[in-house]
Amino acid sequence: MNGRRVLALALPMTLANITTPMLGFVGAAVIGRLGDAAALGAIALGAVIFDAIFWSFGALRMATAGLTAQAVGARDAAEVDRALARSLAAGLLAGLALVVLQVPLAALAVAISGASAAVQAGLATYFHIRIFSAPFVLANFAVLGSVLGRGRTDLGLLLQVAINAVNIALTLALVLGLNLGIAGAALATLCAEAAGLVLGLAVLRRLGARPFRVPLADIRDPAALRRTIAVNRDVVIRTLALVAGIVLFSALGARQGDAVLAANAVLWNLFLIGGFFLDGFATAAEALCGQAIGARDEADFRKAARLSLRWCLGFGAGVSLIALGLGHAFVDFVTTSADVRAVAYRYLPLAALAPCVAALPFAYDGIYIGATWTRAMRDLMLGALVAYCATLALVQGLGLGNAGLWLAFLSFLAARGIGQALAYPGLARRTFDGAPA
């Protein structure tokens, strides 16, 4: 294994991940061109809320990728199909549950948003349409995890680009062409996710996957279920802690007024573009480290981890420099509101630092997921969340406002990466010594 192998796996998902924020960004950009800060705030807040809801189930993608990679490394094709079948079933059932529970979920989202009445009205419209995408989104997590665990990041790129191309076309048609506003943006995203699932299942079939032929008894195998549940449980708790940090950031920003809410949303999209860029290297680490674990090849595992860290840290620094240099142009493109632009310019330097700080935890996330060190990842995330809340209380007490909010978020990212780096040597040693990690 060499750096070219890591880069070859990372670049397709880097390109795919750059397009991922467009599911929220395209709607925000189109609505933002109308010059209505309340409508832009509703779309942006809605995108953050759905990111929070769906990322809470990100375990489906991450656990499927880790378990699939280990099965591929062990050359167990039947287990690859079983892992996919379990994840698809879980995703569809969880998505349907979210649809059924949409009324209390929407009420909770509006209540915690702390936004103005105009923003809340737009948010409710967006929520009750986009929530119907939940079964498709969560099933897509399972499909993507299976594809990535096989090391086929090129096909992951195909699926993500297809979803976002449909989303862009439909958003332009429904919002600008048919003048459906917020409802059109939500409907476009719903249709894009449904189209993505159809394509994803077709791609997996071409790879030889037959998840719908897996016997129910195999899906319900007690030992396999215990392992799958444990991995998913730990990743769900870890993701909920991450989501809690993001929700705190959004809610505290919303309480500072519509202009700050909209500006933070613009800057958040800037961070997401950088973050999803870095996630390509985390995805490469998932596949390479997971396959090395499955093959019981310690040297290959350590080399994959080392190369993934180096590439991710290098790109993180580069992305931050680009964000700092081109940030003003990005803000101007997203919104025409003078008030929103002025606020966004003020906090741009802090937002531009986020990809650089996030590079370390992103890389280690991929390593930990591929190795299925999910219990340690969960515990380290909870510790980082406690530190983040303490920092939030401190900056709020000092009256640092939105600058303090961004500083606290940067400290959250840093705490995650440092904790994972310190725990890594012991976890790797226990894994290859045969002890539980």
N, C-alpha and C positions, 0 to 999 in steps of 0.2 A: 504494500500500500504506500502511496505517496501523496503529496499535496495535490497533484492533478486529479487523483481519484476523488478526493474530498470536494475539489472545485467543480468537477464534472457532475457530482450529485447535487451540490449546493446551488449552482447557477440556475438550473431550470426552476427550482422552487423559489429561488430569489426573485426571478422574473414573475412567477406565479403569485408570490406573496406581495409583491409591489402592487399588483392589481387588486388584491383582496380588500383593502380599505375603500375601494371604489364603490362597494355595495352601500356604504354610508356616504362616501365622499361625493359620488355623482349626484345623489339627491340633494346634498347640501350645496354643491356648486350650482346646480340648476336653480334651486330655490333662492340661493344667495344672489343670483343675478337679478332677481326681482326687487332687491333692495329692502326687503321686509325683515327686520331683525327678529321679530317674534316668530315668524314662519321658519327662518333659518335656525333659531334656537330650538324650535319644536322638532325639526328634522334631526338636528345634531344630537339633542338630548335623547330622542327616540333611538337613534343609531347606537348611542352609548348604552342605553337600557337593554337593547337586544343583544349587543355585544356581551353585556353582563349576563343575561339569561343564557345565551347559547354557549358562552365560554364556561359557564357552570357545568356544562356537559362535555367540555373539551376532553374529558377523560376517554370518551368514545374513540376519538381520533388517536390520542396519544397512547392509550393502553393497547389499542388495536395495532398500532405501528410497532410498539415494543414487542408484543407477543408474537406478531407476524414475523418480525425480523429474527427473533430467536428460533422460531420454527423453521424459517428459511435456512438459517445457519446450521440447524440440526438436520436439514434435508427431510423434513416431515411435512409433505404436501397436504396430507389429510388434516393435520392440525391447523394449517394455514386457512383451509376452508372452514373449519370449526370455529376458529377465532372470528372470522368474518361473519358467520351466521349468528353467533351470539351477539355481536355488536350491532348488526342490522336489526335484530329483534328488539334489543334494548333501545336503540335509537327511535324506531317507529313508535314503540309503546310510550316512551318518554315524551315524544313530540305530540302525540295525541292527548296525553295528560295535560300538557301546557295549553292546548287549544281548549280543552274542557274547563280549565281553571282560569281562563282569560279575564273574566270579570274581576275577581279579587286581585289578580296580578296587575291589571291595569290600574285599579284603585290604589294599590300600593305604590306603583311607579309614579303616579301623579302626586300622591301624598308626600313621597320623599324627595320629589324633584325640587320643591321650594321655589318653583318658577312662577312667573306672572300668570294671570288668568288667560291671557291671549296665547301664551306658550302652552299652557295646560290643555286648552281646547284643541290645538293642533296636534299635541302629543296623543290625546285620546283617539283622534281619527287615525293617525299613523299606526298606533298600537293594535287596534282591533282589526286592521287589515293584515298587517305583517305577521301577526301571531299565527296565522294559518300556514305560514311557511315552516313552522317548527318541525313537523315530521320529516319534511324534505331536508332541512338543514342538518338535523341530527343523523339521519340515514347517510347523508353525504359525508359526515365525519367518519363513519364506519368505512365507507368506500375509500375515502382518501387515506385513512390509516392503513388499510390493506395494501393499497397501491404503493405507498411510501415505504412500508415495511419490507416490501419486495425489492426495494432499491430502484423503483421505476419513477424517479422524480420527473422524468420527461412527460410521463402520462399525468402526473400530478399537475404539471404546468398546463397541459391540454385541458384538463377539467376546470381549473380555476379560470383560465382565460375564457373558456366557453361560457361559464356562469356570468362573468363580468361583461362579456360582449353582449349577451342577451340583456343584462341589466341596463347597460348604457343605452342600447337601442330603444328599449321599452320606456326608460325614464324620459328620454328626449321626446318620444312619440306621445306619451301619456301626459307629461307635465307641460311641455311647450306646444305640442301639436294639438292635443285635445283639451288643454287647459284644466287638467284635473288636480293640479296643485299637489298638496301633501298626500292625498289619497292615491294619486297617480304614481308618486315615488314609492309608496309602500307596495302597491300592486305590482310594479315592475320588479321589485326585489323578490316577491313571492313567486312570480312566474319564472324568474331566473333560477331560483333554487330548485324548482320542480324540473326544469329542463336539465339542470346539472345532474340530478339523480338518475334520470333516464339514460343520459350519456355515460355516467359512471358505471352503471350496471352493465351496459353494453361493452365498455372497455374491459371490465373484469371478466366477462364471459370470453372475450378474445384471448385473455391471459390463461384461460382454462379453469377459472374459478367456477365452482358449482355450489354456492352456499345454500341454495334452496333444495338441494338434494341431500344435505346433511341430515341424518336421522335425528328425530327429536331426543332420543335417548342419549346421543352423543352431545347434543347441546346442553342437556341437563345433567351430564356426568358430574357427580359430587365433587371429586377432586379438582377437575378443571374449573368448575363453577366457583369453588372456594378461591382458587388463585385469581380468576378473572374478577370476582367481586372484590377481593382484597386490593388488587391493582387499581380498579376503577374507583373504589371507595377512597383510597388515599389520594388519587389524582383529583377526584371531585372536591374533597376537603381542601386540598391545595389550591384548586382553581377558585373555589368559593372565597378563600382568603384573598386571593389576587383580585377577584371581582369586588370584594368589599372595599379594598383599597381604591379601586377605580371609581366605585360609586361614591365613596367619601369625597374623592377629588371633585367629581362632577357636582354633587349636592352642595358642597361648600362654595364652589364657584358660582352656582346658580343663585345662591343667597346674596351675592354681591351685585346682582342686577343683570338685566338682559344683555347688555353690551359685554360684560365680563364673561357671561355664559357663552355667548356666540364666539367671542375671541378665543376662549379656551378650547372651544370645539374645533375651530380652525387650526389652532396649534396642536391639538390632539391628533388631528388627521395628519399633520406634518410628522409627528412622532410615530404614528402608525406606519406610515410609508417607510420610515427608517427602520422601525422595529420589525416589520414583516420582511424587509430586505435582509436583516440579520438572521431571521428565522430560517432562511434557506440553509445556513450552516448548522443550525440546531437540527434541522430535518436530516441533513447528511449524517450528523452524529448519531441520531436515532437508528438509522439503518445500519451504519457501519459498526457501531458499538454493539447493537443488538445481535447482529449476525456473528460478530466475534464471540459474544457470550454464548450463543447457541452452539458454536463450533468449539468452545472451550479453548480459545486461542488468546492467552493473556497478552502476548507481545503485540498482536494485531489490535487488541482492544486499547491498550495504552497508547499506541501510535495514532489510532483514530481519534482518541480523545485529545491528544496533544496537538494534532494538526487542526482539528476543529476549533480549538481554543485560539490558536494563532490567527487563523483566517478571520474568525469572528471579531477578535479584538482589533485587528487591522482595519477591517471594513467599518467597524463601529466608529473609530476615529475619523475615517474618511467621510462617512455619512454625516457626522456632526458638523464637519467643516462645510460640506455642501449645504446643509440646512441653514447654517449661519449666513453663508454667502447669498443664497437664493431665497431666503425666507420671506423677504419683503415682497418679492415678485409673486411668491406662492399666496401670500395673504391677499394681495391685490386681485389675484385671479379668482379666489374663492368668494370674496364678498366685495360689494360696491359700497357698503355702509361706511361712511367716514368715521363714525364713532367706534365701530368694531375694529376697523383697521388701526386706529390710534392705540387702542388697548392691546391689540395683538403685537404691534411693533414693540411695545414697552416690555413684554415678557418673552419676546422671541429668543434672546440669548439663553435664557434658562431652558426653554423648550428644546433648543438646538443641542444642548448638552445631553439630553435624554438618551439618544441612540448610543453614544459613547459609554455612558454609565451602564446601559442595559446590555451591552455586548457580553459581559461576563456571565450574568444569570441566563441569558439566552443560550449560550454555548453549553453551560452546565445542565440546563433543562434537557437538551437533546441527549447528552451523555447519560443522565439519570433515567430518562424515559427508556432509552435503548437497553439499559441494564436492568430495567424495572426496579430501581431503588426508590420506589414510590413512597414508602413509609418515611424515609429520611427526607425526601423532597417535601412531603407534607409538613413534617415537624419544623424544617428550616423556614418554610413559608410562613407558618404560624408565628414563629419567633420574629421574622421580619415585619409582620403585620403589627405585632405589639410595639416594636420599636417605631414604626411609622405613626401609629396612633399617639405615642408619647411625643414624637416630633411635631405632629399637628397641634397638639395641645400647647406645646411650647411656642410655636410660631404664632398661633392665634392669640395667646396671652401677651406676646410681644407686639401685637398689632401690625404684623408684617403683611396682612392682606393677601392678595393673589400671589405676590412674590414668595411669601412664606409657604403658600400652598404648593407651588412648584418646587421649592427647596425640599419640602417634606417628601414629595413624590420621588425626587432624585435620591433622597436618603433611603427610601423604601427599596428602590432598585439596587442600590449599593449594598444594603444589608443582605439581600438575597444572594448576590453573587459572592460576597465574602464568606458567608456561611457555607455555601456549597463548595467553595474552593478548600476551606479548612476540613470539611468532612470527607472529601473525595479520596485521599490516600487510604484511610482506614476502610472505607467501603470497598474499594478495589481489592485491597489485600484480603478481606474476609470473603469476597465473592470467589476468588480463585483458590482460596484455601478450603472452600466448601462450607464455610459458616454462613448463616443467614445475614443478608445485608440490610 
